[in-house]
């Protein structure tokens, strides 16, 4: 044993004793310490899993294969997908995608020249016997005692696989080398792992199986004629891993126990079960799972399996296919979170925007403000174009009313009540707030049409957050802009014909004054008596003044209406601008983020449409 312990060369023993101490090849194949280079891009990862480079990372990298390039794009898209969705979806939802990214990243620093193949099966299927038969030496213990294999045992046909075995957490005492024969050379680059029974009564054994199956590049499922239709095998393993058909081998062992054509019948039934599980079968040169029968005890069919595994290993594409299948599986699980079938891309339509702005305008009273502005314009027109006597009377009433109101206000102040500023009625305020909430709710419902539930919820929350202080902002707009438009004291711009109307009223007034003075002179006797001319002048002035005022009121309808419409439009635009800034723009930004995420998901799921892996 001391001699074995002191060995310093890189050769393994005869396969019966584990390597006694780690060799330099136990370091990561890229020559760095563990964890070093973790922030590198996926180029290194894809080159590793697609077969580029060589053992130890010393040979120059070869160009990426089309399969490797597609995987690189999908991994980049998946990483961006997770990053964009992290604040929108919970961590449990993204756990599967995160695991795929972590496992893919863990593969980049490991040997690209090795293919890790696990042998899995139920109790008594003969997987350990098959493992020993492929290795050419007794490595894994076999026997009638169940379970026989308690921990994963690895056999590597070439050096440089220590990092891969460390990843599988297989200790050095359970690492073996095969017998050196001409047949073993065909499997150079393969790392074969014998797993415990997947239906073992010991929970730790099943945990080993689940952990290793999630990390290996390919799996050889060993079944026997009695348990090939076992529900545990199909429901727990084969059916969930149906998308991994290209890295799956299904072996019917112990065919020597089947007489005549029974082996072919059992194989046909096994293929039927696999097809029902959704696993594509690699028949007629189509990619998919490989199904064959053999006898590990007698050696029948083992050579064919060895040849298939050798060809599979030399292609050096198993890791790429395995990770691509993992990405496919993650994409299928994420689909309900990013795609809602039967709906177009979400957006806020023009109709929804217009309805939203109409409801906000209704909430701030834009229509009422426009009517008030129109009435104010016509009122000012009446003041400017009215008869001087009417204007004098209005001036007197205006002088008299403030004094009366001031006295009432003083009495109120003396009584301790103080002056009360006009306020908006409570019912109107509540109604306006309800209209704003309804407008936000309706536009949010329109925006989330076609969105999956998580993103629809995110859009609704964005709309609600934006609408938190929207009623107060609209109230401020209504108080400042709306009140300024409707205040009677504000003089709107006057049209060009107003001076002519004022001159006309002045002329009518002068006619009345001139006729009255003429008539008074005749009465006094200063002028000769001629009653008709001064009376006609006075009548013309008295009738002409109201006629001018009536004509001005008719002419003022159009400008007053336009002024009111302009005031309504300005208030509408102010309310709409406030609504866009607080609600529509944040919602549109959230929809844009969803479209970006959906584009990334489309890239991730691009490989999932292939029929070569899973029956659709």
Secondary structure, 3 states (H helix, E strand, C coil): CHHHHCCCCCCCCCCCCCCCCCCHHHCCCCCCCCCCCCCCCHHHHHHHHCCCCCHHHCCCCCCCCHHHHHHHHHHHHHHHHHHHHCCCCCCCCCHHHHHHHHHHHHHCCCCCCCEEEEEEECCCCCHHHHHHHHHCCCCCCCCCCCCCCCCCEEEECCCCCHHHHHHCCCCHHHEEECCCCHHHHCCCCEEEEECCCCCCCCHHHHHHHHHHHCCCCEEEEEEECCCCCCHHHHHHHHCCCHHHHHHEEEEEECHHHCCCCHHHHHHHHHHHHHHHCCECECCCCCCCEEEEECCCCCCCCHHHHHHHHHHHHHHCCHHHHHHHHHHHHHHHHHHHHHCCCCCCCCCCCHHHHHHHHHHHHHHHCHHHHHHHHHHHHHHHHHHHHCCHHHHHHHHHHHHHHHHHHHHHHHHHHHCCCCCCCCCCCHHHHHHHHHHHHHHHHHHHHHHCCCCCHHHHHHHHHHHHHHCCCHHHHHHHHHHHHHHHHHCCCCCCCCCCCHHHHHHHHHHHHHHHHHHHHHHHHHHHCCCCCCHHHHHHHHHHHHHHHHHHHHHHHHHHHHHHHHHHHHHHHHHHHHHHHHHHHHHHHHHHHHHHHHHHHHHHHHHHHHHHHCCCCECC
